[in-house]
Structure formats: C-alpha cells, structure tokens
C-alpha cells in the first residue's frame, strides 16, 4: 500500500490555457481526479478524495449559526473544483482559482503531508522563508513535542 504522504517541492509553469503539471509522484497518490480549492496564505490546496472528504466533514461540523464558521466554509467550499489529470499529467485550473492564487507563469507545487499546495513562485519565495525556524520550533514545542 502506498503511503499518502506528500513531500517535496517542484517548479513548473502554468500554460496559456491555465494548465499546470502535477508531478508524477503526487499523481500516483492523488489519482486521476482530485479536489483543488482556495488555500491559506494565498495558495491553492489540493486533496485526494479521502482527505477531501475528511476536510469537508470537519467543515460540515462547524456551527452554521456562527458567522466566522459560515465564512470559513464558504471560503473553502464555494471555490472548490474537481479536476482531472490529462494524458500529459496536467490539470486545468479554473480561472477563479488561478486568479485567487496569482498563478500566471511560474509555480511551485509542494507536498505537505496530507495535501499538496500550488503557489505562485514569487509569492512562495516571499511567504516561505525559514530564517525564523528556531523561534517557531521553540514556540510550537510548548504546544506539542516535535
């Protein structure tokens, strides 16, 4: 059985039709169809069917009478798209998702354990700096031993 752990980062480009290559290593785990939605920090989140269902169930459990809960559910669910891999290993990203994540040319496709993220390369390089990792690790160690 293949472990469903995504890791690594890959540089690709979005073509003129809005398609991006999903690395073969990730396609193996995601399958031929999977979900893409708006992500946090201005990227896109990519989930296989099992992880998407688990994520969607957590969103369903949020109280509908809470405005922030409704907003969070709307953010993730309204823009979600089921995508299919073509014979060249590409997916067509809907224009609304490309616009949200600022995907125009160079992108980073990164594995993050139970999901994949798709980033605009420039945004990724700005947001994903690791100069403060010692401080972050120290703060998080107070919450849970890593």
Secondary structure as UniProt FT lines:
FT   STRAND          6..14
FT   TURN            16..17
FT   STRAND          19..21
FT   HELIX           24..30
FT   STRAND          33..38
FT   HELIX           40..42
FT   STRAND          44..47
FT   HELIX           49..60
FT   TURN            64..65
FT   HELIX           67..78
FT   STRAND          81..84
FT   TURN            87..88
FT   STRAND          90..92
FT   HELIX           95..101
FT   STRAND          106..113
FT   STRAND          115..120
FT   HELIX           121..127
FT   TURN            131..132
FT   HELIX           133..141
FT   TURN            142..143
//
